[in-house]
Each structure stands twice: as structure tokens, then as C-alpha cells.
Amino acid sequence: MSLSTQSVLQQITQMHKDQPMYGHPLWTGMVEGRWNLEQTRYLCKQHGGIPLHNHNYHGNLYVICPDPAWREMIAEVAYEEATGRLMSNGVSHHRLYLNFAKGLGLEPHEMYDPPYCPGVAAFQAWFAYICSKTFLEGVAAHMLAGEAAIPGLYIRIAEQLQRKFGLSDEAVAYWVIHDKADAEHSDVGRRLLDQFAPTVDDRRLVLKTAKRMLDIQHLMYDDMLKYTLRLGGRDSAAA
């Protein structure tokens, strides 16, 4: 069976339709303002397991990338994450996220090593592993599955956070900037497949990896949601 570039991309698009990030109740709750302040603080700490440790993901991809042109592209992404000098006025993306935490009343020392729920800890371990296993698997997980799910969602989250908690533009800048940045990061599918996945087996591996990434992400969301709901019975004066 032949797997064309267009066919693979269409199948990945369908995967996102079948398992949309916004379709998960964790994220619909964010967009709809369902979570109170205590719950939102909890989610801030848990989700921080990704942006505050991004060097373990993009960094691994850079190290194992076999192609100079792609290394340059990944280096630019890593540079922006670490410095913010390309898209976010010199504010690094980890600082953007800490500004979000600050807007919710959280201090930096609370963010880097909170008691992550098992789903977040497992996701971190798998994502760091797949980004260092092979370049094809790592970039498929990161750019075709992970980042491709986000564009359009984060803007809505930013707007809801400002309505519900009165957060400043600085506090929601992480969400606004990543809505644009992740759309650009994920726009690599055709070039990726044409250059690094020329065989049917390669393309099957891309599809398998993308599906595995989405499955593991949703397991993480399930676990985050479980603990978020446990906090729902507690009153919060600021909710």
C-alpha cells in the first residue's frame, strides 16, 4: 500500500479531529471559565511541566537532527523559547509562563518542581525519550502531533482568563504568543515527510508516533482533570 505525503497529512489531520485538544473537558473547562482560582492554579503548575522544561524536548531534537538546514530551524525555535528575541520582545517563553503563574498569585519557586500528577510525569519522560530516539519520531511527535493541536485554542484561553480573573496582558502573553508560534512551528509536515520519510515504513512510523503522542497527551489531560475536579468542592474567594 502506497502512502503519499498528502495521505499521511490527511490521516494526521483526522487524528486531531478525532482527539482534539479542545474536545477534552480539561481544555473546554479552561475556555468556558469552569475552573475556579484554586483549580486554575493547580492546572498552571501541572501544565508548566511542558513549557518550563522545553529544553528537554526541543534540545534533544536539535542534538539528534541529521540535517544542517533542519538543525538551523530547530535552533531558531529553541533560541526563541530560551530568549524570546524573535517573537516575544526579548521575554523568554519560560518567563512568559512564570508571568502567567504570577498573575494567578504563584511564585517561581512553586513552579519548577511541584508534585506533578502521574500523567504529567509520565508524559515528560516519554516526550523527552521520543525526542531523543530518532529524529523522524521526535519531530513527528513534537511538530505534527504536539504543536499542531494548539493554534486557535490558546487565544480563547487568554480571553477567558482575563474575563474571569482580571489578568493583565502581560500575564496572558504566554497564551497569546504561543497561539501564533505553535502554528508556525507545526507548519513543517510536507517538508518533513518528503525529506525524512521516503518509504512506506517511514510513513507508517510517522502515523504510529503521531497517534501515540495524542494518546499520551490525552492520558495526561485525563489525570490532570481528575485532580482538578477533586479541588472543585473547595470555595475560592477569587473564583
C-alpha positions as CSV (number, residue, x, y, z in Angstrom):
1,M,0.0,0.0,0.0
2,S,1.4,3.4,-1.0
3,L,1.3,6.2,1.5
4,S,1.6,9.6,-0.2
5,T,2.6,12.7,1.6
6,Q,-0.9,14.1,1.2
7,S,-2.5,10.9,2.5
8,V,-0.3,10.9,5.6
9,L,-1.1,14.5,6.3
10,Q,-4.8,13.9,5.9
11,Q,-4.6,11.0,8.3
12,I,-2.9,13.1,10.9
13,T,-5.5,15.9,10.4
14,Q,-8.2,13.3,11.1
15,M,-6.4,12.2,14.2
16,H,-6.6,15.7,15.5
17,K,-10.3,15.8,14.7
18,D,-10.8,12.5,16.4
19,Q,-8.8,13.6,19.5
20,P,-9.0,17.4,19.6
21,M,-7.3,19.2,22.4
22,Y,-10.3,21.5,22.8
23,G,-12.6,18.4,22.8
24,H,-11.1,17.3,26.1
25,P,-13.1,18.5,29.1
26,L,-9.9,19.9,30.7
27,W,-9.5,22.4,28.0
28,T,-13.2,23.1,27.3
29,G,-13.3,23.9,31.0
30,M,-10.5,26.4,30.6
31,V,-12.2,28.1,27.6
32,E,-15.6,28.2,29.2
33,G,-14.2,29.5,32.6
34,R,-15.4,26.4,34.5
35,W,-12.4,26.3,36.9
36,N,-12.1,28.4,40.0
37,L,-8.8,30.1,41.1
38,E,-7.6,27.1,43.1
39,Q,-8.2,24.8,40.2
40,T,-6.6,27.1,37.7
41,R,-3.5,27.4,39.9
42,Y,-3.3,23.7,40.0
43,L,-3.5,23.4,36.2
44,C,-0.9,26.2,35.9
45,K,1.6,24.1,37.9
46,Q,0.8,20.9,36.0
47,H,0.9,22.4,32.5
48,G,4.2,24.0,33.5
49,G,5.7,20.6,33.2
50,I,5.9,21.2,29.5
51,P,6.9,24.9,28.8
52,L,9.3,25.1,31.8
53,H,11.2,22.0,30.7
54,N,11.2,22.6,26.9
55,H,14.9,22.3,26.7
56,N,14.4,18.5,27.2
57,Y,12.3,18.4,24.1
58,H,13.5,20.9,21.5
59,G,17.0,20.5,22.8
60,N,17.0,16.7,22.2
61,L,15.7,17.2,18.7
62,Y,18.5,19.6,17.9
63,V,21.1,17.2,19.1
64,I,19.9,14.3,17.0
65,C,18.9,16.2,13.9
66,P,20.9,14.8,10.9
67,D,20.4,17.8,8.5
68,P,22.0,21.2,8.8
69,A,19.1,23.1,7.5
70,W,16.6,21.5,9.9
71,R,19.1,22.0,12.8
72,E,19.1,25.7,12.0
73,M,15.3,25.7,12.0
74,I,15.1,23.9,15.3
75,A,17.9,26.1,16.7
76,E,15.7,29.1,15.9
77,V,12.8,27.6,17.8
78,A,15.0,26.7,20.8
79,Y,16.5,30.2,20.7
80,E,13.1,31.8,20.7
81,E,12.0,29.6,23.6
82,A,15.1,30.4,25.6
83,T,15.3,34.2,24.8
84,G,12.1,35.5,23.3
85,R,14.1,37.7,20.9
86,L,12.3,36.6,17.7
87,M,8.7,36.8,18.7
88,S,8.1,38.0,22.2
89,N,10.1,41.2,22.7
90,G,13.0,39.5,24.5
91,V,10.9,37.7,27.1
92,S,11.8,34.1,27.2
93,H,9.0,31.6,27.0
94,H,9.7,30.2,30.4
95,R,9.4,33.8,31.7
96,L,6.2,34.3,29.9
97,Y,4.8,31.2,31.7
98,L,6.1,32.4,35.1
99,N,4.3,35.7,34.4
100,F,1.1,33.8,33.9
101,A,1.8,32.0,37.2
102,K,2.5,35.3,38.9
103,G,-0.9,36.7,37.7
104,L,-2.5,33.8,39.5
105,G,-0.6,34.5,42.7
106,L,2.1,31.8,42.3
107,E,5.8,32.3,42.9
108,P,8.6,31.0,40.6
109,H,9.8,28.5,43.3
110,E,6.4,26.9,43.3
111,M,6.6,26.2,39.5
112,Y,9.7,24.2,38.7
113,D,9.3,21.1,40.8
114,P,5.7,20.9,42.0
115,P,4.2,17.5,42.9
116,Y,3.3,16.6,39.3
117,C,0.4,14.2,38.9
118,P,1.4,10.8,37.4
119,G,0.1,11.7,34.0
120,V,2.4,14.8,33.7
121,A,5.4,12.9,35.0
122,A,4.8,10.1,32.5
123,F,4.3,12.5,29.6
124,Q,7.6,14.3,30.4
125,A,9.5,11.0,30.5
126,W,8.0,9.7,27.2
127,F,8.3,13.1,25.4
128,A,12.0,13.5,26.3
129,Y,12.6,9.9,25.3
130,I,10.9,10.2,21.9
131,C,12.6,13.5,21.1
132,S,16.0,11.7,21.6
133,K,15.2,8.3,20.0
134,T,15.2,9.2,16.2
135,F,14.8,12.5,14.5
136,L,11.8,11.3,12.5
137,E,9.9,10.1,15.5
138,G,10.8,13.1,17.6
139,V,9.8,15.7,15.1
140,A,6.6,13.8,14.2
141,A,5.6,13.7,17.9
142,H,6.6,17.3,18.5
143,M,5.6,19.2,15.4
144,L,2.9,17.1,13.7
145,A,1.1,15.9,16.9
146,G,2.0,18.1,19.8
147,E,2.1,21.6,18.5
148,A,-0.3,21.1,15.6
149,A,-3.1,20.7,18.1
150,I,-2.9,24.2,19.6
151,P,-3.4,27.1,17.1
152,G,-6.7,28.9,17.8
153,L,-7.2,27.5,21.3
154,Y,-4.8,29.5,23.3
155,I,-6.3,32.9,22.3
156,R,-9.6,31.8,23.7
157,I,-8.0,30.6,26.9
158,A,-6.2,34.0,27.2
159,E,-9.5,35.9,26.8
160,Q,-11.3,33.8,29.3
161,L,-8.5,34.1,31.9
162,Q,-8.8,37.9,31.6
163,R,-12.6,37.9,31.9
164,K,-12.7,35.5,34.9
165,F,-9.6,36.6,36.9
166,G,-8.8,40.0,35.5
167,L,-5.3,39.0,34.4
168,S,-3.2,41.6,32.7
169,D,-2.0,41.4,29.1
170,E,1.5,40.5,30.5
171,A,0.0,37.6,32.5
172,V,-1.7,36.1,29.4
173,A,1.1,36.8,26.9
174,Y,2.3,33.2,27.1
175,W,-1.1,32.0,25.7
176,V,-1.3,34.7,23.0
177,I,2.2,34.3,21.7
178,H,2.1,30.5,21.6
179,D,-1.1,30.6,19.6
180,K,0.9,32.1,16.8
181,A,4.2,30.5,17.5
182,D,2.9,26.9,17.5
183,A,1.0,27.4,14.3
184,E,4.4,28.3,12.7
185,H,6.3,25.5,14.4
186,S,3.8,22.9,13.2
187,D,3.8,24.0,9.5
188,V,6.5,21.6,8.5
189,G,4.6,18.4,7.6
190,R,5.1,18.3,3.9
191,R,8.9,19.0,4.0
192,L,9.3,16.6,6.9
193,L,7.7,13.7,5.1
194,D,9.3,14.4,1.7
195,Q,12.8,14.6,3.2
196,F,12.9,12.2,6.1
197,A,10.1,9.7,5.5
198,P,10.6,8.5,1.9
199,T,9.5,4.9,2.4
200,V,6.2,3.3,3.4
201,D,7.7,2.0,6.6
202,D,8.9,5.5,7.5
203,R,5.4,7.0,6.9
204,R,3.8,4.3,8.9
205,L,6.2,5.1,11.7
206,V,5.2,8.8,11.5
207,L,1.5,7.9,11.8
208,K,2.2,5.5,14.7
209,T,4.2,8.1,16.5
210,A,1.7,10.9,16.0
211,K,-1.1,8.7,17.3
212,R,0.9,7.6,20.3
213,M,1.7,11.2,21.1
214,L,-2.0,12.2,21.0
215,D,-2.9,9.2,23.1
216,I,-0.3,10.0,25.8
217,Q,-1.3,13.7,25.8
218,H,-4.9,12.7,26.5
219,L,-3.9,10.3,29.2
220,M,-2.1,13.3,30.8
221,Y,-5.2,15.5,30.4
222,D,-7.3,12.8,32.0
223,D,-5.1,12.7,35.0
224,M,-4.9,16.5,35.3
225,L,-8.7,16.6,35.1
226,K,-9.2,14.0,37.8
227,Y,-7.2,16.0,40.3
228,T,-8.7,19.3,39.1
229,L,-12.2,18.0,39.8
230,R,-11.2,17.0,43.3
231,L,-10.5,20.6,44.0
232,G,-13.8,21.8,42.7
233,G,-15.7,21.4,46.0
234,R,-13.5,23.9,47.8
235,D,-14.6,27.5,47.8
236,S,-12.2,30.2,46.5
237,A,-12.9,33.8,47.2
238,A,-11.3,34.9,44.0
239,A,-13.1,32.3,41.8
